[in-house]
Amino acid sequence: MKVLDGTARQPDDRGNRILSRAAREGSIGARRLLVRRLSDQGRLAEAVAAGRPLSTTGRAEDLMLLARLLDATGAADEAEQRLLAAAEAGAILALQRLVNRWDRAGRSEEAESLLRRVAEAGHPMALRQLRDRLRRTGREEDAESVLRQAAERGNTEAMRLLAQLRPAEAERWLGRAAADDTVALRSLIAVFDASGRTGTSAEWLQDAARRGNAYALRETIRRHRRNDDPERWLRFAVEIGTPGSLEDLAVWLEARGRREEADRLRRFGVDPGARRPPNGRYRITGWRSGSGSR
């Protein structure tokens, strides 16, 4: 290395100076990279100093990085503050680390209180962890009460968990969750099918399909293939931009000898005068050939 001022510089110093200047000028990306470089170089105190401003970005990843560095430099209390901020923002990994940390330190009540706060804020994984924690310690009634309270507040994860816990109430809770949650919808359809109520399944699926639920639309098309009449649903799938639906419709048309329609579909999209989809409100125009999406 050429020495200009009589002092040999470390190979990474120039890069660090450039990043440091960019960070001072407001580049968050440069600051993140600088912190990681300093950490990799073993310059932990400098990494902490450079990383402290990242605690204001609101990103859980930044808070967790800073917490790790603070722990490495012995600043455990400050590290916990950063983990707590990340956990309360919904970062499940930060939540797990802090809960485990407090449990090991004999601070189980604080750990459980944190789980409750994050669960009540609507985080599904926190709700599951709280339920499991209560059940492990023999508090089954408390676990069910937590789920019911969350379900009544509209938490779909709680509704699904209650359906598992109380099969007699499964239809009630899955039905409430199904409007916004595809997993719940799948489970509800399975309940209907298992009891032989395929007509009810079809009604729920078609209603969800009209609202654009991709699973419900695929399943409705699959079930209609049994009676060889999925065309209106295939056209509806194209209308709402379901990926691959345009080609699916073209293949279906070709299989029934309607090759000219299939060719026209691939070239221009569905004809403006084509049959309306199941709810009668949409008409397809302006589709690019073979796009299958908006």
C-alpha positions as CSV (number, residue, x, y, z in Angstrom):
1,M,0.0,0.0,0.0
2,K,1.3,3.4,-0.9
3,V,1.8,5.7,2.1
4,L,1.3,9.4,1.5
5,D,1.3,10.9,4.9
6,G,3.5,8.4,6.8
7,T,0.5,6.4,8.2
8,A,-0.7,3.2,6.7
9,R,-4.5,3.2,6.6
10,Q,-6.8,0.2,7.0
11,P,-8.1,-1.0,3.7
12,D,-11.7,-0.3,4.7
13,D,-11.3,3.2,6.1
14,R,-12.0,5.0,2.9
15,G,-15.2,3.1,2.3
16,N,-16.2,3.7,5.9
17,R,-15.5,7.5,5.5
18,I,-17.6,7.6,2.4
19,L,-20.5,5.8,4.0
20,S,-20.2,7.9,7.2
21,R,-20.4,11.1,5.1
22,A,-23.5,9.8,3.2
23,A,-25.1,8.8,6.5
24,R,-24.5,12.3,8.0
25,E,-26.2,13.7,4.9
26,G,-29.3,11.6,5.6
27,S,-28.8,8.4,3.7
28,I,-30.4,5.6,5.9
29,G,-29.2,2.9,3.5
30,A,-25.6,4.2,3.9
31,R,-26.0,4.2,7.7
32,R,-27.2,0.6,7.7
33,L,-24.3,-0.5,5.5
34,L,-21.8,1.4,7.7
35,V,-23.1,-0.2,10.9
36,R,-22.8,-3.7,9.4
37,R,-19.3,-3.0,8.0
38,L,-18.1,-1.7,11.4
39,S,-19.6,-4.7,13.1
40,D,-17.9,-7.1,10.7
41,Q,-14.7,-5.3,11.4
42,G,-15.1,-5.8,15.1
43,R,-15.5,-2.1,15.8
44,L,-18.6,-2.6,17.9
45,A,-18.5,0.7,19.9
46,E,-18.3,2.6,16.6
47,A,-21.1,0.5,15.1
48,V,-23.3,1.3,18.1
49,A,-22.6,5.0,17.8
50,A,-23.3,4.9,14.1
51,G,-26.4,2.8,14.6
52,R,-28.3,4.7,17.3
53,P,-30.0,7.1,14.8
54,L,-31.5,4.0,13.2
55,S,-33.8,3.5,16.3
56,T,-36.0,6.4,14.9
57,T,-36.6,4.7,11.5
58,G,-39.5,2.6,12.8
59,R,-38.1,-0.5,11.2
60,A,-37.9,-3.6,13.3
61,E,-34.8,-4.8,11.5
62,D,-33.0,-1.7,12.5
63,L,-34.1,-2.0,16.1
64,M,-33.0,-5.6,16.3
65,L,-29.6,-4.9,14.7
66,L,-29.0,-2.2,17.3
67,A,-30.2,-4.4,20.1
68,R,-27.7,-7.1,19.1
69,L,-24.8,-4.6,19.0
70,L,-25.8,-3.1,22.3
71,D,-25.9,-6.6,23.9
72,A,-22.4,-7.2,22.5
73,T,-21.1,-4.1,24.1
74,G,-22.7,-4.8,27.5
75,A,-25.6,-2.3,27.2
76,A,-28.3,-4.9,28.1
77,D,-30.9,-2.4,29.4
78,E,-30.7,-0.3,26.2
79,A,-30.8,-3.5,24.1
80,E,-34.0,-4.5,25.8
81,Q,-35.6,-1.1,25.1
82,R,-34.9,-1.6,21.4
83,L,-36.2,-5.2,21.4
84,L,-39.3,-4.0,23.2
85,A,-40.0,-1.3,20.6
86,A,-39.6,-3.8,17.8
87,A,-41.9,-6.3,19.6
88,E,-44.6,-3.8,20.2
89,A,-44.4,-2.8,16.5
90,G,-45.3,-6.5,15.7
91,A,-41.8,-8.0,15.0
92,I,-42.4,-11.6,16.1
93,L,-38.7,-12.5,16.2
94,A,-38.1,-9.6,18.6
95,L,-41.1,-10.6,20.7
96,Q,-39.8,-14.2,20.9
97,R,-36.3,-13.1,21.9
98,L,-37.5,-10.7,24.6
99,V,-40.0,-13.2,26.0
100,N,-37.3,-15.9,26.2
101,R,-34.9,-13.4,27.7
102,W,-37.3,-12.3,30.4
103,D,-38.4,-15.9,31.2
104,R,-34.7,-16.9,31.7
105,A,-34.3,-13.9,34.0
106,G,-37.3,-14.9,36.1
107,R,-39.4,-12.1,34.7
108,S,-42.2,-14.3,33.5
109,E,-45.0,-12.0,34.4
110,E,-43.5,-9.2,32.3
111,A,-43.0,-11.7,29.4
112,E,-46.7,-12.7,29.6
113,S,-47.9,-9.1,29.9
114,L,-46.0,-8.2,26.7
115,L,-47.5,-11.2,24.9
116,R,-50.9,-10.1,25.9
117,R,-50.3,-6.5,24.7
118,V,-49.1,-7.6,21.3
119,A,-51.8,-10.2,21.0
120,E,-54.5,-7.7,21.9
121,A,-53.1,-5.4,19.2
122,G,-54.1,-8.1,16.7
123,H,-50.8,-10.0,16.0
124,P,-51.8,-13.6,15.1
125,M,-48.5,-15.2,16.2
126,A,-48.5,-13.4,19.5
127,L,-52.0,-14.7,20.0
128,R,-50.9,-18.3,19.3
129,Q,-47.9,-18.0,21.6
130,L,-50.1,-16.6,24.4
131,R,-52.6,-19.4,24.0
132,D,-49.9,-22.0,24.1
133,R,-48.3,-20.5,27.1
134,L,-51.5,-20.4,29.1
135,R,-52.3,-24.0,28.1
136,R,-48.8,-25.2,29.1
137,T,-49.4,-23.8,32.5
138,G,-52.8,-25.5,32.9
139,R,-54.9,-22.3,32.3
140,E,-57.2,-23.7,29.7
141,E,-60.2,-21.5,30.6
142,D,-58.0,-18.4,30.5
143,A,-56.7,-19.5,27.1
144,E,-60.2,-19.9,25.8
145,S,-61.3,-16.5,27.3
146,V,-58.4,-14.8,25.5
147,L,-59.4,-16.3,22.2
148,R,-63.0,-15.4,22.6
149,Q,-62.2,-11.8,23.5
150,A,-59.9,-11.5,20.5
151,A,-62.5,-13.1,18.2
152,E,-65.2,-10.7,19.4
153,R,-62.8,-7.9,18.5
154,G,-62.6,-9.3,14.9
155,N,-59.4,-11.2,15.1
156,T,-59.6,-13.9,12.4
157,E,-56.8,-15.9,13.8
158,A,-58.7,-16.1,17.1
159,M,-61.8,-17.2,15.2
160,R,-60.0,-20.0,13.5
161,L,-58.4,-21.2,16.8
162,L,-61.8,-21.1,18.5
163,A,-63.2,-23.2,15.7
164,Q,-60.5,-25.8,16.3
165,L,-61.0,-25.7,20.1
166,R,-64.8,-25.9,19.9
167,P,-65.9,-27.9,16.9
168,A,-69.6,-27.3,17.8
169,E,-69.0,-23.6,17.2
170,A,-66.8,-24.1,14.1
171,E,-69.4,-22.9,11.6
172,R,-70.1,-19.8,13.6
173,W,-66.5,-18.6,13.9
174,L,-65.3,-19.8,10.5
175,G,-68.3,-18.1,8.9
176,R,-67.4,-14.8,10.5
177,A,-63.7,-15.2,9.6
178,A,-64.3,-16.4,6.0
179,A,-65.2,-13.0,4.6
180,D,-61.7,-11.8,5.1
181,D,-59.6,-14.9,5.6
182,T,-59.0,-17.5,2.9
183,V,-57.7,-20.1,5.4
184,A,-61.0,-19.8,7.3
185,L,-62.9,-20.1,4.1
186,R,-61.1,-23.3,3.1
187,S,-61.8,-24.8,6.6
188,L,-65.5,-23.8,6.4
189,I,-65.9,-25.4,3.0
190,A,-64.3,-28.6,4.3
191,V,-66.8,-28.6,7.2
192,F,-69.7,-28.3,4.7
193,D,-68.3,-30.9,2.3
194,A,-67.7,-33.4,5.1
195,S,-71.3,-33.1,6.2
196,G,-72.6,-33.6,2.7
197,R,-73.7,-29.9,2.3
198,T,-72.1,-29.4,-1.1
199,G,-74.8,-26.9,-2.1
200,T,-74.0,-24.7,0.8
201,S,-70.3,-25.0,-0.1
202,A,-71.1,-23.9,-3.6
203,E,-73.0,-20.9,-2.3
204,W,-70.2,-19.7,-0.1
205,L,-67.6,-20.3,-2.8
206,Q,-69.6,-18.4,-5.5
207,D,-70.2,-15.5,-3.1
208,A,-66.5,-15.2,-2.3
209,A,-65.6,-15.7,-6.0
210,R,-67.7,-12.7,-7.0
211,R,-65.8,-10.7,-4.5
212,G,-62.6,-11.7,-6.2
213,N,-61.3,-14.4,-3.8
214,A,-58.8,-16.3,-5.9
215,Y,-59.1,-19.6,-4.1
216,A,-62.9,-19.5,-4.2
217,L,-62.8,-18.7,-7.9
218,R,-60.4,-21.6,-8.7
219,E,-62.5,-24.0,-6.7
220,T,-65.8,-22.8,-8.3
221,I,-64.3,-23.3,-11.7
222,R,-63.0,-26.8,-10.7
223,R,-66.4,-27.8,-9.4
224,H,-68.2,-26.6,-12.5
225,R,-65.9,-28.6,-14.7
226,R,-67.7,-31.7,-13.4
227,N,-70.8,-30.6,-15.3
228,D,-68.9,-29.2,-18.2
229,D,-70.2,-25.7,-17.6
230,P,-67.3,-23.5,-16.2
231,E,-67.4,-20.9,-19.0
232,R,-69.1,-18.1,-17.2
233,W,-66.7,-18.4,-14.3
234,L,-63.7,-18.6,-16.6
235,R,-64.8,-15.4,-18.3
236,F,-65.3,-13.8,-14.9
237,A,-61.8,-14.9,-13.9
238,V,-60.4,-13.1,-17.0
239,E,-62.5,-10.0,-16.1
240,I,-61.0,-9.6,-12.7
241,G,-57.5,-10.3,-13.8
242,T,-56.8,-13.8,-12.4
243,P,-53.4,-14.8,-13.7
244,G,-53.5,-17.5,-16.3
245,S,-57.3,-17.4,-16.7
246,L,-57.3,-16.1,-20.2
247,E,-55.3,-19.1,-21.4
248,D,-57.4,-21.4,-19.3
249,L,-60.5,-20.1,-21.1
250,A,-58.9,-20.4,-24.5
251,V,-57.9,-24.0,-23.8
252,W,-61.4,-24.8,-22.6
253,L,-62.9,-23.3,-25.8
254,E,-60.5,-25.3,-28.0
255,A,-61.4,-28.5,-26.3
256,R,-65.0,-28.0,-27.4
257,G,-64.2,-27.2,-31.0
258,R,-64.5,-23.4,-30.6
259,R,-61.1,-22.7,-32.1
260,E,-62.0,-19.4,-33.7
261,E,-63.2,-18.0,-30.4
262,A,-60.0,-19.3,-28.7
263,D,-57.8,-17.6,-31.3
264,R,-59.8,-14.3,-31.0
265,L,-59.5,-14.5,-27.3
266,R,-55.7,-14.9,-27.4
267,R,-55.4,-12.0,-29.8
268,F,-57.8,-9.5,-28.5
269,G,-59.1,-10.7,-25.1
270,V,-62.8,-11.5,-24.5
271,D,-65.2,-9.9,-26.9
272,P,-67.0,-6.8,-25.6
273,G,-70.2,-8.5,-26.5
274,A,-69.5,-11.7,-24.6
275,R,-71.8,-13.2,-22.1
276,R,-71.8,-11.3,-18.8
277,P,-70.1,-12.9,-15.8
278,P,-72.1,-14.5,-12.9
279,N,-73.1,-11.3,-11.1
280,G,-74.0,-9.5,-14.3
281,R,-72.1,-6.3,-13.5
282,Y,-68.9,-6.7,-15.5
283,R,-67.9,-6.6,-19.1
284,I,-64.5,-7.3,-20.5
285,T,-62.7,-4.8,-22.7
286,G,-59.2,-3.9,-23.6
287,W,-57.4,-7.1,-22.7
288,R,-54.0,-7.6,-24.2
289,S,-53.3,-10.9,-25.9
290,G,-52.4,-13.6,-23.4
291,S,-51.8,-11.3,-20.5
292,G,-54.1,-12.9,-18.0
293,S,-53.7,-9.9,-15.7
294,R,-54.4,-6.2,-15.7
